Structure formats: structure tokens, C-alpha cells
């Protein structure tokens, strides 16, 4: 018998489209016959005639974790530039939009925002660093990527503390690590809420899909009632949107509530 390593490059919240229209198909094969069979399978079921890249199993394993590690590196570069621009009074969004016009860079993941999270990006970046050590190499870039990610979390925490200069709870909107999923694992919102709670602040949380029922970690927080209702904001001192759900774009947040900017949100109608 033969063996195939065939990881999917899918995103939670967009699984079906990712399976049917992958950017490419990665095949690690023990022999060419096994590789031919899996390539034939994708030729019949993929809708976009995705290119197939065949290689040894160990090469494919390294390729898989390298994809996510490269994306996290790009996110950390974006956040590093955001912090620099923030200190100089420059506009990171305008700068990153210009950078994305260079075809060597591309515009994906060049949006100023928060730290990366979820079940895949942090794991694969750490795995690349661990794998490098097994090969006798120090993964300076992967390690720096994680340090910048932690710096982005610290920066958000400090900005929220500075904004919360009046008594009252702090509302953290968006506990999922990204839109269109309820997963809160290593999310920016969860990390911030936990930091604030440890710091003695009263924290109110909300998410479009994440609830205490599907994300038990939320049981440790008070829930903000429906944020689309004006009376839900009574007494709230500050708000930060940690997951860019479009539903958060036009909330009736009173002028008395200090807003900590983290994302440029699209309109719910877009």
C-alpha cells in the first residue's frame, strides 16, 4: 500500500468554498501511484482546476506549516508597521494599501488590526520554530513573529486602560478570533477581556456567534445585552471591537462611551 499526506488549506467559516476552490493542492506521497490517485480525485471534484504540488511526505509537512507561518509573519509585519506609524502620527492603513500594490508583496493580510489567533496560526508558527530546532536551526523569524504578536496584544491592553479614565465597565465586542465562526481560541478579544479582568476592571463581552454554550470560557465574564439597543450602553465607560463583525459597524454607541479603535469596519449592508 501507499501513503498520502494531503492537508486541506481551509478557513473556518469558509470551509466548503475552500475545499472546492483551493489555491493549490498539496500532496505528500510515498510513491507516484498513490500521488496519481489523489491528483485524479481532485481533478474530478475541484471546481477551479487548482494546481497540484506533489513532493515527499516530509517536504509536504514542512510546506503545510510554512504556509501559515508565512501568513503570521505578514500579519506581524503589518502590526509592527502599525505600531511604528502610531508613534509617528502616520496613517498605517494608507501605507499598507500602497505596499499591497507591489506585486512582490500583494494586498492580502495587509490590514492594520489586532493580533492573530485561532487554532491554526499560533500553533503552526510555534511548530515551525520547534521543527527548526529539530533540524539544528534557530527559527529567528518565527520567534520574532510571535514576539510582535504579543506586543500587539500589550499595545491594545495599554490603549484600553488609557481610554478607561472614567468609572464603569469596559465592553469588549467580538470574542471570536475572526468573523463567521464562534471559535475563541487565542482570540484578541478573549485575551484582552482576560487581561482586563485580571487588572481589576469590570468587563462586559459580546459576540455575534460565540456564546457561553458553544464557548464555555465566556462563562467567566458578564455578557453585554444586545449592543444594537441604546439602553445596553448605559454606564459603559469604554468599548473596543476586537473582531470586525459587520454587525458592529453602526451600533448606537453614545458619545460618552470612549471608543478604542482597532478595525475599520464595513457596513453590514456591504
N, C-alpha and C positions, 0 to 999 in steps of 0.2 A: 504494500500500500504506500501511498504518498502522503505528504503533509503540506498544507497550505496555511499561511498566515495572511489573513485578509481583513485588516481593521477597517471599519467604516469611519469616514470623516463627516460626522453628522453633528448638528447643533440641537440641543434640547429646545423644543418649541417649534422646530422646523425639520423634524426627522424625516417625514415622507418625501418632501422635496429633495432633501439631501441624499436620500437613498436612490431616488430615481434620476437625479441630475447632479451627480458628484463632479467636482472639479477634475478629479482623476481617480483611477482605481489603483490601489497599491496591492501588489501580490508578492508575498514571500513564498518561494516554492522549494520543495525538496528535490523536485525533478520536473522536467519540461512537460510530461504528460499531465501531471496534476495542474500545472500552470495553464495548459491549454484548456482544460475543462472549466476552470473558473473564469477564464477570459471569455469562453463561449457563453457561459451563463450571463455575464454582464452585457455581452453584445446583444443578447435577446431581451434583457429586461431594462437596461438603462435607456432613458428617453433622449439623452443628449450625445450619444456616441463618445462618452468620456474616454480620454487617453488612458491606456493601461501601462503601468510601470512594473515590470517584473524583475525580481532580483532574489538573492539568497534570503533565507528567513531572518538571519541576524541583521542583514542590511535593512530589511523592511522594518524590523522592530526599531532600529535606530532612526530610520526615516520617520516613522509614525510619531515618536515623541519629539523629534526635531521640528515637526510642523507646528505643534502647539507651543514649543519653546520659542520658536521664531516669532510667533504672534505675540506672546507675552513680552518678548524683548521690544517689539514695536509699540506695545501699549505703554511699557515703562519709559521708552524714549519720549512718547507723547506726554506722559505725566511729568517727566523731568523738564521738558521744554515748557510745560505749563507753569511749573514752579519758578523757573527762571524768568519767564515773561511776567508772572505775577509780581516778582520782586523788582522788576524794571519798569513796570507800568505799561508793558507791551500787550498786544492782543494775541493770545495764543491761537485762537480759532482762525484768525486771518492768516497767521503764519503757517499753520498746519495745512490750511486749504491750499496755500501756494506750494508747499512742499509736495503735496499729493499730485501736483501737475507734472512732476518729474516722473517719467515712465520707469525709471530705475527704482522708485520708491512706491508709487501708487497711493491712492487715497484711502484704502481700507484701513480701519483701526487708527486713523489719524484724527481723532476727535477728542478734544480735551474733556476729561471726565474724572472718574474715580479709579480706584484700584481694581485690578482684575480679580475674579473669584470663581466660584463654581467647583464642580467635581473634577474638571479636566485640566484647566490651565495651570493652577498651582501645583497639582500633582505631577504633571508631565515636566514642568520646569525643574522641580526637585529631582525627578527621576533622571533627567539628563545630567544633572550635576553628580548624582550618585553613580550613574553609568560611566561618566568621565573618570571618576576616581578608580573604578574597577579597571579602567584602561590605563591607569597611571598618569592621568591628565587632570589638571585642576580646571574646572569649568568657571573661569573668572566671569565670563559674560552672563551665564545663567545665575550665578550668585549675585552679581550686581543687579540683575533684573529683579530678583526678589527683594534686595535692599531698597531699590527705588519704589517698589510696590508698597513696602512697609512705610516708607517716607510719605507716600501719598495718603495712607491711612492716618498717619500722625498729623499731617497738614490739615486734613478735614476736621479731625478732632479739635485741633487748636483753633481753627476758624469758627467752629460751632461754639466753643467755650467763650471766645471773644464776643460773639454775637449775642450770647445769652446773658446780657447785662442787666436784665430786669427779672424779678421773681416770676416763676411759672414753669410749667413743664415744657420740654422740648419735643416737638413732633418729628419723627423720622419716617418719611414716606418711602416705600419701596424696599421691602426686605428680601425679595428675590434677587439673585445675583445678576439677572438680566430680564428684560420683558419676555412675555409669552411662556413663562414657566413659574412654578411655585418653589423651586429649589432654592434654599437659603444658604447652602454650604459655602463657607468662606466669602459670603457676600459683603459688600461695602456697608450696606445698611445694618446688617446684623452685627458686624464688628463695631460700628460706630455706636449703636444702641448699647452694646455691652460695655464699651469704654465709658460712655456717659453714665450708665447705671453704677459702674464701679466708682466713678468720680462723685457720686452722691446726688446726681441730677435725677429728677423725675422724668421718665421717658414715656412717650405715647407712640405706638408704632401702628403702621397700616401698610397693607399691600393689596394689590388688585386680585392676586391669586393665592398668595401664601396665607394660611390661617393656622391657628394652633392645632387644628385637626390634621392637616397634612404636613405641618412643620412644627412638631412638638416643642422645639426650642423657644417658640414665641410665647409659650405659657408663662415664661418668666417676666413678661412685660405687660403693661396696661395697653389696651387697644384704643386707638383713636376712632371714635364713631365716624360714620360716613363723611369724608372730608369735602364732599360736594355740597354739604349743608353748612350754611354760615354759622349756625349755633354750635357746630362741632369745634370751632376755633376759640370759643370763649375761654379766656385765661391763658391761652398758649403764648409762650414768650418768644419762641423761635421755631422755624421749620427748615428742614433740609430734605431735598428729594434725592434719594440715593439710587433709585432705579428709574430710568427715564420712560416710565409708562406714559403713553399719550394721554391717558385719563387724568394725569396730573397737570396738564398744560394750562387749564383755565379754571382753577379752583378759586372759590370766593374767599381768599385769604385776606383778612383785614390788614390795613396799612400798619396797625400797631404791632403786628407779628413780624419779627425780623426774619428775613429770608436769607439763607446761606446758599449761594449759587454753586451748583455742581454740574448741571447739564443744561443745554439749550433744547427745550422740549418742543416736539412737533405738536401741531394742533390735533385733537382727537379725530377731526374730520379728514385728516391727511393720511 
